[in-house]
Amino acid sequence: MENREPVITIRDLRMKYSDRYVLNGIDLEVFKGQIIGYIGPNGAGKSTTVKIMLGLVEGYTGEVKILGTDISSGDISYKRRIGYVPEIAEVYDTLTAKEYLTFIGELYGITREAADEKARRLVDCFGLKEAYNSRISSYSKGMRQKVMIISSLLHNPDILFFDEPLSGLDANSVMVLKEILTLLAEQGKTIFYSSHIMDVVEKISSRIVLLGGGQILADGTFSELKDRSKEGSLEQIFNQLTGFNEHRQIAEAFVAAVQEA
């Protein structure tokens, strides 16, 4: 279900930290219903791109439009239509899941009662029903991650930004979340998905954007990337395009050091 009017437009995006460009001329159009696998080595600029789009980082040059709004205009109304799961989430863990999720719902203009009713249904789907009234401080990492995912979806956003969303989730929950993302995309939601877990990115993404050295090295479906690089898996394509092929040597040096007397 794609509409040719882009929901995200990025033109010549550049961001400099000290004397190094972490983003050096990014051009990207993202459309309704796409699941974008946004990948790259550490330091490639993935998180910086996402934080700029969320309005969390300033000082960039270039143009960024979200849902038709130039985010440099000062109009932040677009933020009501996006959801975000950061890689490292800061949760008010002295609150219960009920308190936290109804608070988030109210921030988005949902009444406390409606937020509570919706949150109950969502936590039940994720197997958190018994812990709904328990403090988040008592939760495991996976349980916290489920609360973050629910909080990002509570207001039914049009665009989702997920940074390592599977962190801490058990195998069954990973399968459930992958199905959720597929169904949301079929309903026209746009998902911007950043992860180092290549096999998941390979399976769920309708389009993969590979970042390296602050620039886009590849952009296309997995099949297109595979045809272009003549490699079999996304991990192999990633290694070929980013020039990283020393994993075996590094692993051997590491194990040798571990085994030294």
KESE-861954 format. One line per 4 residues: number of its first residue (from 0); their letters; for each residue x, z, y of C-alpha. Coordinates in steps of 0.001 Angstrom, whole numbers. Layout:
REM KESE-861954
NUM) A) X:Z:Y | ...
***
This chain:
REM KESE-861954
0) MENR) 0:0:0 | 2356:-1234:2725 | 1508:-1991:6304 | 4006:-4175:8181
4) EPVI) 3833:-1963:11260 | 6809:406:10808 | 6116:4148:10876 | 9824:4820:11558
8) TIRD) 12019:2539:13664 | 15712:3262:14249 | 17818:995:16454 | 21606:1273:16898
12) LRMK) 21584:5024:16234 | 24911:6697:16984 | 25857:10356:16901 | 29284:11745:17670
16) YSDR) 30692:15168:16760 | 33984:15868:18588 | 35794:12528:18321 | 34145:11291:15100
20) YVLN) 31004:9194:14782 | 28894:10718:12017 | 26350:7924:12639 | 27767:4636:13846
24) GIDL) 25066:2044:14425 | 22120:2723:12088 | 19277:165:12094 | 16287:967:9908
28) EVFK) 12568:229:9652 | 10429:2305:7293 | 6872:1369:6359 | 3709:3126:5267
32) GQII) 3608:3913:1545 | 7350:3664:957 | 9466:6270:-825 | 12897:5911:754
36) GYIG) 15769:7277:-1304 | 18257:8124:1451 | 21605:8754:-227 | 25291:8970:563
40) PNGA) 28363:11169:98 | 28654:14534:1852 | 29336:13969:5546 | 27813:10472:5490
44) GKST) 25215:11429:8110 | 22065:11822:5955 | 21037:15255:7238 | 21974:14319:10806
48) TVKI) 19656:11276:10662 | 16782:13413:9398 | 17384:16185:11954 | 17417:13638:14787
52) MLGL) 14061:12241:13592 | 12663:15778:13423 | 13790:16448:16997 | 16200:19175:15858
56) VEGY) 19378:17426:17056 | 19974:15879:20472 | 22877:13992:22015 | 22417:10753:20063
60) TGEV) 22350:7237:21506 | 20047:4447:20392 | 16300:4359:19809 | 14234:6400:17347
64) KILG) 10471:5869:17083 | 8237:7893:14774 | 4611:6750:14373 | 4996:4654:17507
68) TDIS) 6400:7503:19639 | 9887:7275:21099 | 11089:10782:20293 | 13266:10911:23427
72) SGDI) 10105:10684:25579 | 9363:14409:25298 | 6077:13726:23494 | 6227:15938:20393
76) SYKR) 2677:15279:19157 | 4138:13185:16295 | 5475:16422:14768 | 1945:17413:13753
80) RIGY) 1935:14424:11416 | 5193:15115:9594 | 6243:17586:6893 | 9765:18791:6146
84) VPEI) 11529:20552:3287 | 15126:21325:4336 | 17972:21628:1836 | 18471:25278:2751
88) AEVY) 15183:26841:3754 | 14860:29947:5867 | 11634:31621:4799 | 10132:34801:6238
92) DTLT) 10608:36529:2913 | 9116:39861:3994 | 5774:38034:4039 | 3669:37282:990
96) AKEY) 3076:33629:84 | -488:34039:1372 | 704:35389:4730 | 3423:32742:5101
100) LTFI) 1237:29761:4169 | -1736:30825:6307 | 710:31351:9206 | 2095:27813:8732
104) GELY) -1455:26447:8475 | -2423:28107:11771 | 652:26590:13455 | -802:23190:12560
108) GITR) -4241:24070:13887 | -5894:24936:10565 | -8074:28054:10579 | -6766:31039:8604
112) EAAD) -9682:30806:6148 | -9239:27067:5541 | -5451:27445:5176 | -5929:30293:2690
116) EKAR) -8430:28313:617 | -6186:25234:516 | -3019:27255:-155 | -4709:29012:-3101
120) RLVD) -5510:25669:-4716 | -1979:24372:-4153 | -172:27482:-5450 | -2432:27442:-8498
124) CFGL) -1295:23878:-9287 | 2327:25070:-9075 | 1774:28128:-11283 | 2118:30673:-8458
128) KEAY) -1411:32071:-8543 | -332:35497:-9831 | 2397:35780:-7184 | 297:34605:-4205
132) NSRI) 1:38131:-2788 | 3573:39172:-3631 | 6388:39257:-1088 | 8515:36107:-1081
136) SSYS) 11617:38351:-1271 | 10659:39010:-4925 | 10514:35265:-5726 | 13061:33237:-7692
140) KGMR) 14769:30249:-6024 | 12364:27842:-7738 | 9302:29816:-6621 | 10556:29812:-3021
144) QKVM) 11089:26062:-3246 | 7492:25583:-4392 | 6272:27589:-1374 | 8365:25362:927
148) IISS) 6957:22191:-661 | 3392:23531:-295 | 4025:24502:3349 | 5245:20955:4116
152) LLHN) 2027:19449:2720 | -578:21973:3870 | -1549:19954:6961 | -1742:16612:5079
156) PDIL) 1095:14875:6988 | 1642:11107:7189 | 5429:11306:6776 | 7366:13691:4540
160) FFDE) 11060:14440:4908 | 12474:15986:1728 | 16113:17123:1549 | 17000:18072:-2060
164) PLSG) 13380:19097:-2806 | 14036:19677:-6536 | 16515:22481:-5898 | 15784:25366:-8292
168) LDAN) 12698:23765:-9873 | 12181:23914:-13629 | 11819:20690:-15640 | 7995:20780:-15735
172) SVMV) 7743:21315:-11965 | 10171:18426:-11379 | 7869:16131:-13381 | 4816:17374:-11481
176) LKEI) 6511:16856:-8088 | 7631:13331:-9002 | 3996:12483:-9855 | 2789:14108:-6611
180) LTLL) 5203:11962:-4569 | 4111:8790:-6366 | 410:9558:-5751 | 1026:10408:-2090
184) AEQG) 2863:7110:-1576 | -5:5234:-3254 | -2310:6835:-667 | -147:5509:2153
188) KTIF) 2094:8491:2849 | 5710:7701:3708 | 8371:9793:2002 | 11960:10034:3211
192) YSSH) 13801:11526:248 | 17423:12661:391 | 19170:13894:-2751 | 22382:13859:-4750
196) IMDV) 20441:13641:-8040 | 20848:9914:-8539 | 18672:9445:-11622 | 15663:10977:-9812
200) VEKI) 16250:8845:-6698 | 16544:5801:-8958 | 13226:6544:-10685 | 10984:7515:-7761
204) SSRI) 12218:5399:-4829 | 10532:2154:-3862 | 13549:1491:-1646 | 17065:2937:-1572
208) VLLG) 19191:3223:1574 | 22844:4059:934 | 24789:5554:3820 | 28561:5713:4035
212) GGQI) 30923:6279:6946 | 27975:6553:9325 | 26670:3076:8445 | 24167:1579:6010
216) LADG) 26118:142:3061 | 23085:-1024:1066 | 19306:-1237:1535 | 16863:-2490:-1073
220) TFSE) 15009:-1740:-4279 | 17026:-390:-7197 | 16749:-3813:-8904 | 18096:-5569:-5798
224) LKDR) 21011:-3150:-5503 | 21730:-3523:-9217 | 21723:-7348:-9010 | 23991:-7288:-5966
228) SKEG) 26607:-4926:-7346 | 26405:-5892:-11058 | 26399:-2185:-11962 | 23985:-452:-14337
232) SLEQ) 22972:2880:-12840 | 22468:4074:-9281 | 25389:6465:-9759 | 27668:3519:-10655
236) IFNQ) 26351:1493:-7690 | 26921:4515:-5435 | 30507:4912:-6652 | 31255:1217:-6271
240) LTGF) 29853:919:-2736 | 31353:4184:-1442 | 34714:3436:-3062 | 34724:6643:-5081
244) NEHR) 36178:6095:-8550 | 38508:9054:-9001 | 35969:11400:-10615 | 37712:11249:-14017
248) QIAE) 41171:11952:-12578 | 39880:14828:-10420 | 38038:16330:-13420 | 41168:16060:-15607
252) AFVA) 43327:17741:-12930 | 40744:20512:-12539 | 40467:21201:-16293 | 44271:21111:-16654
256) AVQE) 44577:23742:-13906 | 41900:25908:-15579 | 43756:25800:-18906 | 47177:26643:-17522
260) A) 48588:29911:-18794
***
